[in-house]
């Protein structure tokens, strides 16, 4: 039982709660923005939001995790003008 109150365990609990709250706030804001985009009369904005929602709601979470973890297999690097991103480091 004394392991439960070790400094590393308590720090891990703090970080877990912090990341949970931050991810919930980001998700609420992103969800509200996507909902407003989907209701937009602009076909490009509405279409993008619909496609985004369709893709992420239609794909199982485990498939998304595996895809994003292994994205460097499909896209080894991204070049935008003079900026170069290695997907292994992203």
JOSUL-V986586 format. One record per residue. N is the residue number from 1. PHI is phi in whole degrees, 0 to 359 (NA if undefined). BURIAL is b if it has 24 or more other ideal C-beta (glycine too) atoms within 12 Angstrom, else e. D_FIRST is the distance of its C-alpha to the first C-alpha in Angstrom with 2 decimals. Layout:
n=N phi=PHI burial=BURIAL d_first=D_FIRST
n=N phi=PHI burial=BURIAL d_first=D_FIRST
//
This chain:
n=1 phi=NA burial=e d_first=0.00
n=2 phi=289 burial=e d_first=3.82
n=3 phi=290 burial=e d_first=5.33
n=4 phi=296 burial=e d_first=5.64
n=5 phi=254 burial=e d_first=7.80
n=6 phi=293 burial=e d_first=9.65
n=7 phi=299 burial=e d_first=13.34
n=8 phi=291 burial=e d_first=14.24
n=9 phi=294 burial=e d_first=11.84
n=10 phi=294 burial=e d_first=13.16
n=11 phi=294 burial=e d_first=16.61
n=12 phi=296 burial=e d_first=16.46
n=13 phi=294 burial=e d_first=15.71
n=14 phi=299 burial=e d_first=18.62
n=15 phi=295 burial=e d_first=20.88
n=16 phi=298 burial=e d_first=20.24
n=17 phi=294 burial=e d_first=21.20
n=18 phi=299 burial=e d_first=24.12
n=19 phi=294 burial=e d_first=25.45
n=20 phi=295 burial=e d_first=25.19
n=21 phi=295 burial=e d_first=27.21
n=22 phi=297 burial=e d_first=29.67
n=23 phi=293 burial=e d_first=30.28
n=24 phi=294 burial=e d_first=30.88
n=25 phi=296 burial=e d_first=33.36
n=26 phi=297 burial=e d_first=35.14
n=27 phi=294 burial=e d_first=35.37
n=28 phi=295 burial=e d_first=36.83
n=29 phi=295 burial=e d_first=39.37
n=30 phi=295 burial=e d_first=40.32
n=31 phi=295 burial=e d_first=40.66
n=32 phi=294 burial=e d_first=42.88
n=33 phi=295 burial=e d_first=44.97
n=34 phi=295 burial=b d_first=45.43
n=35 phi=295 burial=e d_first=46.43
n=36 phi=292 burial=e d_first=49.00
n=37 phi=296 burial=e d_first=50.23
n=38 phi=292 burial=e d_first=50.71
n=39 phi=274 burial=e d_first=52.83
n=40 phi=293 burial=e d_first=54.95
n=41 phi=286 burial=e d_first=58.65
n=42 phi=289 burial=e d_first=58.57
n=43 phi=293 burial=e d_first=58.51
n=44 phi=291 burial=e d_first=56.85
n=45 phi=295 burial=e d_first=53.92
n=46 phi=296 burial=e d_first=53.57
n=47 phi=294 burial=e d_first=53.94
n=48 phi=299 burial=e d_first=51.30
n=49 phi=296 burial=b d_first=48.79
n=50 phi=296 burial=e d_first=49.70
n=51 phi=296 burial=e d_first=49.37
n=52 phi=299 burial=e d_first=45.98
n=53 phi=296 burial=e d_first=44.64
n=54 phi=299 burial=e d_first=46.25
n=55 phi=295 burial=e d_first=44.79
n=56 phi=283 burial=e d_first=41.16
n=57 phi=279 burial=e d_first=41.15
n=58 phi=271 burial=e d_first=42.94
n=59 phi=255 burial=e d_first=40.78
n=60 phi=299 burial=e d_first=37.48
n=61 phi=300 burial=e d_first=34.44
n=62 phi=297 burial=e d_first=33.65
n=63 phi=295 burial=e d_first=37.25
n=64 phi=296 burial=e d_first=37.01
n=65 phi=298 burial=e d_first=33.86
n=66 phi=295 burial=e d_first=35.59
n=67 phi=298 burial=e d_first=38.82
n=68 phi=292 burial=e d_first=37.46
n=69 phi=292 burial=e d_first=35.40
n=70 phi=254 burial=e d_first=38.60
n=71 phi=297 burial=e d_first=41.15
n=72 phi=294 burial=e d_first=42.29
n=73 phi=290 burial=e d_first=43.80
n=74 phi=269 burial=e d_first=46.11
n=75 phi=232 burial=e d_first=46.68
n=76 phi=293 burial=e d_first=46.29
n=77 phi=205 burial=e d_first=47.39
n=78 phi=236 burial=e d_first=48.71
n=79 phi=245 burial=e d_first=51.76
n=80 phi=240 burial=e d_first=52.76
n=81 phi=64 burial=e d_first=55.83
n=82 phi=265 burial=e d_first=55.00
n=83 phi=263 burial=e d_first=51.23
n=84 phi=240 burial=e d_first=49.44
n=85 phi=245 burial=e d_first=45.91
n=86 phi=268 burial=e d_first=44.25
n=87 phi=294 burial=e d_first=42.10
n=88 phi=292 burial=e d_first=39.66
n=89 phi=273 burial=e d_first=38.80
n=90 phi=282 burial=e d_first=38.67
//
